[in-house]
Amino acid sequence: MSPALDDEDPVADHSPPDRPSGTAPARPFAARARELLDQLTPTERLALLHQHAAPVPRVGLGPFRTGTEGLHGVAWLGTATTFPQPVGLAATWDADLLERVGTVVGTEVRAKHAADPTVSLNVWAPVVNPLRHPRWGRNEEGFSEDPHLTAHLATAYARGLRGNHPTYWRTVPTLKHLVAYGNETDRSVTSAQLSPRVLHEYELPAFRGPIEAGVVGAVMPSYNLVNGRPNHVARELLDEVRGWTQASLLVVSDAGAPTNLVVGERYYDDHIEAAAAALRAGVDSFTDHDADPTRTIAHLGAALERGLLDQADVDRAALRQLELRLATGELDPEADPWASITAADLDLPASRVLAREAATRAVVVLENDGVLPLRPTARVAVVGPHADQVLTDWYSGTPPYTVSIAAALDPTHVVTGADTVALRSRTTGAYVDAGADGTLVATARSAAHHDVTDWGEGVLTLRAATTGLLWTGAGWILRADAPGVHGWVAQESFRAHRHDDGSVSLQHAGSGRWLVVQRDGGVLVADAPSAATAERFTLRTVASGTARAVSVARDADVVVLAVGNDPHLLGRETEDRPHLRLPESQAELARAVLEANPSTVLVVVSSYPYVLGALGDDAAAVVWTAHGGQELGHGVADVLRGDAEPYGRLAQAWPEAEQDAGDLLDYDVIGGGLTHWYAPRPARWAFGHGRSYTTVAYEAVDEVAGSVRVTVRNTGDRPVDELVQVYAAAPEHRLPVPHRRLVAHRRVRLEPGRTAVVALDVPADAFAVWDVTRGRFVVEPGRYELHAGPSCADLPLVVPVDVAGEPVPARTLGSWVRAIDHDDRADVTFAEQTRETGDALEVSRGRRSGWVLFRDVDLTGVGHVDLTVARGGSVRVEVRDGRGWQAIGTASAPTGGRYDWSTVALPVSTDGVHDVRLVLVGEIRLGSLRGRA
């Protein structure tokens, strides 16, 4: 990075240097791993390939398993420092911060491992899937919709996890999930359609950055299919990824994915064939059947007996496992630089300070009409479901403490907006109350109170007012003993059904069973199959949450209205969001509060963007934070009060309208006009957007030899951490390219009235596109532009750049050309050519025909065009001349199976360079084409 230049003093560069991790040789443990492997029997080698590997004491190998969750803190292993969700960490745009966070997480993994050696030092993080669509249930786990920013931040986080020792790794990070994974709806059977350009320009860069930097040691394929082939048997994809590094790269399966090849996807007929295909493709570790390795080992053993595998396939995977274990110092405890870490390194004071810094820097001020920062003397009311609680997600650890927004602001009033109700059983005639152990019984003669929160789509949580603990249906008997919603299947959510007589029945959402009251003892259990057979309750609203919120809003100078999602409900792993709107109950609460007091700061605490509509316009300020971990409250309060300058900037745009986000299952960002790269309409709050408490003028820009110098001046009366952003554009390019693509960014601290000249290095590939004719990136010659400003939608400065580049020549057909490497298409679907390799094209489902276009094809000297085809149907070859499209021949595919490929030939009598179109009719599958004399 070049330094920033100030008119008086140097300005600190808050961006981390781009540096390789350590100076270790590419494969420092390869020889030792081979020596270890040579000492193992074939049975012992095979046993290494399950997630849970048995010990081999005679060679020093203890029990081992892959996989400790460390997405934003150590998860599922008890108390650990809990940082903001990755989508929130990304809003800092601060790689140095993420490296420090990764360092704490890696250290705490080591601390857990010191207390329990079965805790794996193979960490399953970070998630680098670009955030293509905000309805994705796992949006919180990713960093950004921009793959290059994702790579930049993920590399930093992984570097912290890995540590800076040249030989031994603190932990071994695993990139998730390769590739094109961004929907939970039918996630294990949907096939993402990826053209070569989308694959190489949008999907793969997020993975390539951390791998080339040498800071990850493993990759996990995703559940889904790409172009008809499950990623767990995508040999060419895994080979390409491994080609980015000389180091060993372990491939671990996602949980249950090997079984899914047969059971869900039905891609293979039996588990032996499927296991063999996965191992041949490059999967080294099978995460299947939990801790039981017997079925995996039996399947692989049978595959060896059938000849579907040979010993070299097993040895290759076992070697990668051994190299990973050697890298963690497992067999070198005296040399391991991380061996001194103990349980005492958990929850250190410095880690708490870092958690607060991260939570503060992750806060993004989206709008502000001057109400922020809050006046010190202002009477503040904190209202809403996130007023007094800090929520965790599925991949969160157990925080040592939490600080809510209300606790940090110490307001005049706190109101959650929940209705307080009493429930009386029609069976016992008594009210529902929680006993001493939390068991819910309908035996109380006076009305016990419960707070009901509506999270949208009919999903409710109920909280015993006396204890503040949630109702839970885990274990059949209902209890009020849960501090929050949690679990793979959330046990703390319910649905209500109102009968014609006005009574209410409750369904436990996790089990689908309806609540009944036992006649002897009055215990509530989730036992009834339907609302008709469920208990009927008389529900009385003791106090309206909205009425209380309106009352305190009228009495306050400023209202902080904290709304958003519960990360376990209506948008999480296994469940995509139903829509992009706030739950109607929260939207109505917001409307009521805004009517009572327009001086309302809308604080959105969420795992993803919303379409806020008029609420975003009516609020005096709009602030967003992801679920910020244990220090959420301090982070928000520090920004609202102005104790910290707003630092966060969006790494994912917030759309203006729901339809602007496109189809959840459409992975063609180019054709679908998706993300800020290709969106046809502006976002409500753009990628890179975030307001400060001052004003910054962008005054000048120039470019010299790949370095851009941007002059910025703080024209306000408060300091600012300005994020200067540079985007590339190519308005004259022959191909559809991103409207604006981030190519450089830099933090600069500006005191009031100060000016800085910020130098940013633009990489040589800033204008590169994937050339389908030659299968590589190329920068074409022409006029390009570099734009500078505070977001991709606010770029007041532009400098033209003339690039000599490399012209793309006319396409030749002298060798086989993959049909997937076409230039345009309509009504055509990508599919697998064979079960394990290659891509093909076929007519989209529900269509009779479709076409693919190859531009600028040189047919000089071509007398015949050969086509590889399968399954029947026909293909018509056309060329374009001054009269339009002219058919030059039609060929039929022999009727056969999906993978019964044959070659057909068409005579050609046209010379010169032409656009060529292939029209597919019927069931035909097209694999490739070539020309010959």
N, C-alpha and C positions, 0 to 999 in steps of 0.2 A: 504494500500500500504506500502511496505517496503521502507525505505529510500535508496537513492543512496549513495554510499560510494566513496569518492575521496581520492587521495593519499595525499592531503593536507587539503582541505576544503570540507565541505559538498556541494554537488551539489543540487541545487533547483529542487524539483519535480514539474513539470508543469502539472501533471495529477491531477484532482480533487479527493477528497476522495469519495469512494463509501459509501454513507450514506442514510438512509431513510429520507424522508421529514417530519419533525415535529414528534410530539409524540401523535397526536390525536388518540382517540379510533377509531376503524374501522368504526363505523356508529354513529358519534356524533350527528347527527340531525334526526335519525330515529324516535325517539319518538315524537319530535316536528312535523315532517312531518306527522305522523299519526294523531296527534291532529288537524293539519290544514285540512287534508283530511276529517276527520270526520265532519268538519264544512261546507264542500262543498256539493252541491246537485249533483246528478248523471249527470245532464247536465253540470254543471261547471267542474266536473272532466273530462268529455269527451272533453271539450273545451281545456284542457291543452295539449292535445296530438298532436295538430298541431304546426308547427314551430312558428306561431304567435298566442300567447295565450292572450285572452281578460283579462282585469283586474277584480279582485273581491275585490272591496274596503272594503267591510264589514269585511274581514279577513286580510286586509293590503296588498293584492297582487296587484301590479300594472301591466300594460301591460308588456309582456315579449316575447322575441323570442330567439331561439337558433341561434348561428352562427355569429361570427365576424372573418373575415379572417385575420390571423396573421402569415403567413408562414415565412416571413423574414422581418417583419415590418407590421404595421397596413395597411391594403389594403382597397381601395374604400371609404375611409372616409376623404379624403383631406390630407393635409400635415402631414407627419409622417417620422420619421427616417427610412431610407431604407438601409438595410444590404445586403450583398451578398446572392445570391440564396442558398438554402440549400445544393446543391451539391458542392458549393464553401465553405460554412461554414464547411462542412464535411472534406474538404481538409486540414483544420487546425488540424484535429484530436485532438482538444483541447476542452474538455468538460467544463473546467472552463470558457473559452471564450464564448461557446454557452450558458452557464447558465447566464452569464452577458448580452448577447444579448437578451435572453428570458426575463430577468428582465426589460430591457428597453422596449421591445415590450409589455409586460404585463402592465407596468406602463402607456404606451401611450394608450393602450386600456382603462384603467381606466380614463385617462385624457379625452378621447373622450366620455366615458360614463358620466363623470361629466358634460360635456357640453350638452350632449344629452342622457338622460336616456334610450332611445330606443336602444342604442348601447349595444349589448349583451356582457356579461362577460363570455359567453361560447365561447371560441376561437376554431376555426376549424383548428388546427395545433397541432403537426407536422404531416407530411406525413412520414410514416415509411415503405412503400412498398420497399423491396430490389430492387436495380437497376439491374435487371436480364438481361436487353437487352438495349443497347445504342440507339436503334431506337425509343424507347418509347417517345411519344410526351411530356410527363410530366416528363422526366428524371430530369429536373432542380429542381423538387419539393422534390425529395428524397435525402437521405444522401449517401448511399453506396451500393455496390453490396454485401457486407458482412452483414448479418442480425444482428450479434452480435455487430459490430461497429455501425450499425444503432441504435440499442437499446441503446448503451452507450451514443451516442450523442443526440438522441431524448430525453432520460431521463433527460439529463442536460438542454436542451432547455425547456422542459416542466416544470422542476423544477423552472426555472427562471420565466416562465409564472405563475406558481402556487403561488410562494412566499414561505417564510419559516415560516409563522405563523402556529402554530399547529392546529388551528381550522378553521380560515377563509382563503379563497383562494383569492389571487389577481385576478386571472382569472381561469376558469376551462378549461384546454386543452382537445382537442378531437383528438384521434388517427385516422388517415385516411390511407388507405381504406381497411377494412377487407374483403377479403384477396385475394391474387393471382391476383392482378390488375397491369398490366404492358403493356397494349396495348390500343390505342385509336381506332384502326380499328375495327368497329363493337363492341365497348366495352360493350354495353348493352346487347348483345346477344351471345357473345362468352363464351364458357365454358372451363375454365382452368382445365387441367387434373392433379390432384394432388394425388400421392401415399401417404400413411401414412408417409413414411420417408421424402419425400419432404415437406409435410405439417409441420411436427413437427421439422425437422432439419433446414429447410431453410425459410419457410414462417412465422411461428408463433413466433420465438424468437424475432423478431423486435418489436412485439406487447407486448410480455410477459414482457420484461424488464421494460418499463415505467409503466405498470400496477402493477407489483409486487412492484415497488419502491414507489407506492402511489402518483405519481405526475400527473396523468391524471384522469379525472372524467367522460369521455365519449369516445365512439368509434363510428365510422361511417362505416357501411358496404359498400362494393364497388358495382358498377353497375353490374359487370359480374356475371356469374354463375361459380360454382366449381363442377366438376363431375356431371353436369347436373342440379344442383339446384341453383336458384338465392340466392346470399348471404343474401338478405333481408328477406328470409324465412328459413334460415339455423339455426334451433333451436339448434341443437347439437353443432354447432360451437360457437354460442353466449353463450350457457351454459358453454362450456369449458373456454371461455375467462373470463366469470364472476367468474368461479371457481378459478381463480388465485388471487383473492382478497376478503376480507371480506367487503370491502367498497362498497357503492352504485356506480354502473357504468351505466350511461345513454347511450342508443343506439339511435343515431339520424340517420334518413335516409339521403341518398344523394339526391340531388335535383331532383325531378321528378321520383325517383326510384319506389315509390309505384304505380304510374300510369303505369310505364313501365312493371310491372309484368303482365299486361293485354295487353297493346298496342304494346309494342315492343317484349318482350319475349314470349307473348301469353302462359304464364305458367298457368294462371287462366282464366276462362271464363268471369268473371265479377269483377268489382272493389270492391264489397262488400266482396266477397270471398277472394280476394287478400289482402285487408286491414286487414281482420280478421286473415289471416295466418301470416302476418307480425307482428301483435301485439302478437299473441300467440307465435311466434318464439322469441320474445324479443325486437322488435323495440318499442321504447317508444315515439318517436317524429317524426312526418311525415312532411318532407320538400317537399311540393307538392303544385302546383297551387299558387306559390308565397305567397302573403300576405293574400290570400283568404282562410279561413279555412272551408268554408261551405261544400264543397264536401267531404273533409276528415271526418268531423263530421257526415255528412249524411251517408257515407259509414259505419263508425263504429257503428253509431246508428242502422242502418239497420241490421248489423251483430249481434248486441245484440238481436234484435227482432227475427231474424231467429234462434237464438240459437247457432250461430257460435262462439260467445263470451259470457262470463258471466261477471258480475260486477267485479269479482276478477282480471280478465285480465286488465280491465281499471284501477282499483285501483293500481295495481302493477306498471304500467307505470307512473301514476300520482304521486305516492310516490317518484319515482326516480327523476322526475322533481322537486318536492318540496324540496327534499334533496339538489339537486344541487343549487337551488335558495337560500336556507338557508345558504349554504356554502359560498356564495358570500357576505353574510351580508345584503341581501336585506331587511330583516325584523329586522335587528339589527344595524341601522345606527350609533348609539352611540358606539357600541362595535367594529364596523368594523375598523380594523387597516389601511385599505387602503382608508378610506373615505376622508382623507385630500388631496388626489391627485386631482389636478385641471388641467384645460387647460394650466396653466402656466408650467406644467411638460412636455409639448411637446417640442421636438427639443432643449433639454438642451445642453449647451456646452460640458458636459461630454459625452452625447450621440453622438455628432459629433466626439469626440475623439475616442470613441469605434467603430464607423462606420469605421474610418480610420484604426484602429488597425485590425479589422476583414478583411477589404479589403486587407490589406497588408499581413496578415498571410495566406490568402486564395490563394495567388499566388504560382504556382508550376513551378519551373524551370525543364523542361523535358530534355533538352540537352544544353550544353554550351561548345564551343571549346576554351573559353578564352576571348571572346568578352565582356562578363559580369563579373563583373560590368563595366558599361560604364566609360570611362576615363572622368574626369571632363572637359577636354579641347576639347573633341570630338565634331565635327560638326554633329548634329543629325537631320535626316529628319524623320518625322512621317507620315506614308502613310497608306491608307486603309480605309475601311468603318467605322471602329471603332476609327479612329484617333481623331476625334473631337466631338464625341457624346457619351452619356451614355444612354443606353437603359433600359427600364423597361419591366417587364413581366406582365402577366394577374393578378398575385397575388401580384404585387408590390403596395405599396402606392405611394403617390405623394411626392417625395423628396423635402426638403426645398431648395436644391441647388444641382448642380452636378458638378463634376470636371472630365474633360476628360483626356485621356492620353496626348494629345497635350498640354492642359493647364497646366498639372503638370510638363511635361518635358521642356516646353518652348523651342522648337526646332528651328533650323534654317529655316526649311520649313515644311509646313503641306499640304498634298495632300490626298484627300479622295479616289481617283481612280474613281470617278463617271465621266461619260461623261457629258459635258455641251452641251445642244441642244437648238435649236429653232424649234418651231412647227408652221407651217402656215396652216390655214384652207383652204381647197379647196372650201368651201362654200362661205366664206366671202373674201378670198384672204388676210386676215390679220393674224397677229401673235397672239398666245395665251399669255396673260399676266394676272397678278392678279390685280384686282382693289383695291381700298382703303380698302374695307372690306374683301379682300381676294377672292372675287368671280372671277372665271376664265372666261375670255371673249376673243373671237378671234376678237379683234378690233384694236390691236396695229399695227401701220404702220411701226415701226422699230422693229427689232428682240429682243424680251424679252427672257431671258435665264432661263433654268431649268436644274437642275442636276438630272441625271437618275442613280439609283443604281440597279444593277441586283443581286437579292438574290438567284438566281438559279431556275431551272425548269420553266423559263419564268416569274417569279414573279418580278415585278419592283416597286420601289417607285420613285416618282418625287417630287422634291423640288424646289420651286421658288428661284432662285439664289439671288434675291434682299433681301428677307426676311428670307431665311433659313427655311421656313415652308413648310410642306408636303402637297401635293394635297390630298384631301379627298373627297370621294363620299357620305358621310353620309348626308342624306337629299335630295338626287336626284340632287340638284344643286352642281356642282363641285366648291370647294374652295381650296385655298392654305392657310390654317390657323391652321394646326395640328402640334404641336411640335414633335410628334412621332407617331408611329403606336400603336393603342390601340383598346380596345373594344373586347367584346365576339366574334363578327364577325369583323375582321379587316377591316376598311373602307379606309385604306390608301395604298392599294396594287392594282396593275394593271397588265394587260397582253397586249402584243402588237401583232398585226397581220400585216404582210407585204403583200400587194396585188401585183399582177403581174405587175402593172404599177409603182411599187416602193413606192407608198404611204403607210401610216401606219394608222391603226385604233387601238383604245385603248379600252380595256374592264375593267370596274370596277369589280375587283375580288369579292368583298363582296356581291354585288347584282347580278353579272353575266350579267348585262346590259352593252351595248356598248355606248360609248360617241357619242353624236351628238351636233352640234352647232345650236342654235336657230337662224333663219334668222333675226328676229327682235331683235336686241341687242347683238347678238353673244355670248350669255351665253352658257357655256358647261354644259350639263346635261347627266346623265346616263339614257338613255331612249330606246336605240335601242335593238331589240331582237337578232340581229346577226351582224357579221362583214360586211355582204353584205349590210346592211341598215345603217351602222354606218358612222360617219364622216370620211373622208379621209384627213390625214394631210401629208404635205410635211415635213419630218424631216431632219434637217440639223445639223450635228455635228459641233459645234463651237470649241470645244476643247476636245481632247481625254484624258480621265482620266489616261489611261495607259501611254500615251506619257508624260504627266506631271509628273507622278510618276517616270518614267525612268529618266527624266531630273534631278529631284532633287536627286534621288538616286546616280547618277553619281557625283553630287557635294557634297555629304555628306561623312563623315568618317564612319558613321554607320547609317543604316536604321532600324527603328522600324516599322515593317509592321504589322498592326493590322487588323486581319481578324476574321470572325466568323459569328454568326447567329443573326437575329432579333428574339427575343423570341416570337413574335406574328405570325411569318411566317414559314411555312414548318416544323413544329415541335412544338406542343403545345397541350393543352387540346383540344380534339376532332380531332387531326390530328397527326398521327405518321410521323416521318421523311421518306422521300422517299428513302434515302440511307445514308451512313456514310461518304461520301466524302464532301470536300469543294465544294461550288458552283463553277462551271467551270469558271465563270468570275473572281472569287477571286483567283482560282488556276492559271489562266493565268496571272493575275496581279502579283502574287507571282513569277511566272517563269520569267517574264520580269524584275522585280526588282532584283531578284537574279542574273540574267545575267548581269545587269548593275552594281551591287555592291554585291559581295558575302558576305560582312560583314553586313549581314542582320539578325536581330533578329525577328523571326516570333512569334508574340504575338497573340495567339488564345483566343478570348473573346467569350465564348460559353456556352450553357446550357448543353453540352454533349460532349463526346469524338468524335474525327474524325479519319478516316483512312487517314493519310497524305501522305503515300507513299514516293516518292523521295523528296518531299518538306521538309519532316522532316529530311532527310539526308543532303540536300543541304544547309539548313539554318545554319548560324553560331551559332545560339542558338534558342531553341524553348521554349516558355513560355506559360502556360495556366492559365487563370482565368475564373471563371464563371462571369456572369454579376454581378458586385461587388457593386451595389448600388451607393449611392451618392458620395462615396469616391473612386470609381473605379480608377480614374486617379492617385490619390496620392498613392494608394496601389501598382499599377504597377510600377510607377516611383520610389517609395522608394526602391523596389527590384532591378529594373534595374540599378539604380545608386549605389546600395550597401549601401544606408543609413539604410536599414534593411536587415538582413541576410535572405536568402530564408528559409521559414518556412513550406510551403505547401507540402503535400504528397498526391498522388492520393488515393482517397477512391473508385475509379472505374477505372478499367484497360482500356487502349486504345488498341483496337485490331490491329494486324498487317494487316489483310485482312478482308474484309467485311463478307466473309463466316464464319470467325471464331466466329462471334457473335451468329451464329445459327439462328433458326427460331423465328421470333418475337412472334408467338403464341404458342411456345413450352415452357411449364412451368416445364417440367421434367428436372431439372438441372442435375440429375444423368444420366439418359439415353441419354440426349441430349448433354452432355459434355459442360455444360454452366457455365459461370463465372470462375474466377480463381480457384475455388474449383475443377472443373472437366475438364477444357478446355484441349484438347489434344495437342494444340500448344501454344507456348509462346506468350504473348502479345507484342505489340511494346513497350508500357510503362506499366509496371506491377502495380498491386495493391500495394500500399505502396510506389511507386517510387517517387522520387523528389531529385533533386541535390542541393547541397549547394555550397558555394564559397570556400570550403576547402576540405580536404580529411580526412576521418575517417577510422581508422583501427579497425576491430573487432578481438580482440586478444585471448580471451579465454571465455569459458562458462562452467558452472557446475550447477548441479541440486541437491538440498537437500530438501527432504520432501515437494515437491511442490513449492519451491522457486527457480527461475533461476537467476543466477548471471552472467552478461555479462560484460566483460572488454572491454572498448572502449577507443581509444586514438585519439585525434585531431592531425594529422600529418601535417597539413597545417599552413598557416600564418594568418588565420582569425578565429574569433569565429564561433561557430555553435550551433544551436538548433537541436541536433540529435534526431531522432525518432527511438528508439531501438524497434524492433519488434520481437516477438517470435511466432512461428507457430508450430502446432502439425501435425505429420504425422504418418501414420500407414501402412507402405508398406507391412506388412505381414497379414493384416486384411482379413478375409474371405469375407467381403462385399466391394463393391465399396464405398470408403470414399474419402473426399477431399484430393487432393495432398498435400495441405498445408492449415491449418485452423488457422486463427489468434486467439491466446489465451491470449496474453498479449502485451501491448505496453507502452512505457514510454518515456517522453521527458527528455533530459539531456543537460544542457548548458555546453559546453566545450570551454575554452579559448585555444589559440594556444599552442600546446605542452602538454596539460594536459590530464591525464588519469582518468577515473572513472570506478568504479565497480557498475553497475546498477542492483539492485535487483528487480525482477518482480515476483509477485505471480501468479502462474498458477492455475486456478480454478479446482476443483475436477472433473468437468464434461468435461474437455478439450478433452477427448478421447471418449466421449459418442456417441452412435448411438441409433436410435429408434428401439426397438425390436418389430417387428410386431407380434411375437408369443404371447407376453404378454401385448402389448400396453403400453410400458413405455421405458424410457431411461435406458441404461445399458452400463457399461464399461466392455468389455470382456477382459479376461486375454491375455497377450502376450507382445511382444516387440514393443514398440512405440519409437518415436523420437521427440525431441524438437529442432527446428532449430532457429537460431538467426541471424539477419542481418537487412539491411536498407530497404528491400522490399521483397515481397513473391518470387521474382525471383532472389534475391541476398542474399543468406543465407549461409555465409561462415562457420558458426559454427553449430555443431550438437552435441547433447548429447543423448545417448540412455536411455530409461526408461523402466524398467521391471515392469509390472503392474499385480498384482494378479488377480484382476477383478472378474467378475461373469460369469461363463460359461452359455451359452444359451442352455438349455436342448432341447431334441427332442420335436417336437411339438406333442401334444396330441389332440385327437378329442372328448374328453369326454363331452365337451359342444360345443355349436354352435360357429363356427369360421367364421368370416366375409370373404367373398371371396376377398375383397379388400386387406386383410392382407396377400397377397401371397408374394412370394420371387422373382418371375420373370414372364414375360409375353411376348406375341407377338400377334399383330393384335387384341388387346382387348382394349375396351374403358371403362372408369369409367362412371357410370351414377347413377342417383338417384334411390333408392329402392322404396320409396313412395314420394309423392310431398313434404313432410315435414321432413321425417327422413330416415336415412339409406343410404347405398351405395350398388351399384350392379355392375356387369360386363356384357358387351355385346360385340358381335363381331364388330370390327371397320367398319365404313361405307365403302362400296366398297369391303369388304372382305367377303368370304364365311365362313371362320372358323378362329379361333384363340385359343390360349391356355394360361393357367396360371399354374405356378409351385409352389408347396409347398415342401420345402426341409425338409429332416429328420423328416418324420412323423412316429410316433410310432403306428403301426397298431396291436400291440399285443392285443388280446382279442376282436378285432373289427370284427363283423360278417356282419354288414351292414353299408353303408355310406348313410346318408340322405342328400338330396340336396334341397334347396328352389329355385324354378325355376318359370319362367313366360314366356308367350307370344308364346310358340311353339318352334320348333327346338329340338336339342338333345345335350346331353353332354356325352362324353366318358371318363371314368376314366382309367388312365394308371399308372403303377408303373414301376420303373426302377430296373432291376437286371443286372446280368453279361451279359445278351444277348441283353440288350437295353430296350426300352420301350415295355411293355406288357399290352395289354388291359385287364381289369378285368371286364368290364361291360359298357353298354350303356343304358341311360335312356332318354326318351322324355318328354318334358314339355307339359302339356295340352294346346291346343290352346286357347288363351284368350287375354285380354287386357294387357297393359303395367304394370299395377299394380295388376293383378290377380295372386297372388302368391299361389303356392301349394308346397307340399313336395313330393318328389319321393325318393324311396329307391333302393339301389343297394346292392346285396350280395357281400361280400368280403371273400376270402379264403386265404389271405396272412398275415403272421405274421411278426413281427420284424419292424425295422426302414427302411423306404424307402423314396425316392423322389416320390412324387405323382403329376401327371399332369392331368389337366382337359381340354379336348379339346371341345370347344364350336362350334357347327355347326348350321348355320342358324340364326333365329331371337331370339334364346333362351336368357333369362336373368338369371344370376346366382347371388343369394344373399348370401348364406352361406352354410356351410356343417358341419356335425358332424358324429361321429362314435358311434355305439352301438353294443351290443352283438347280 
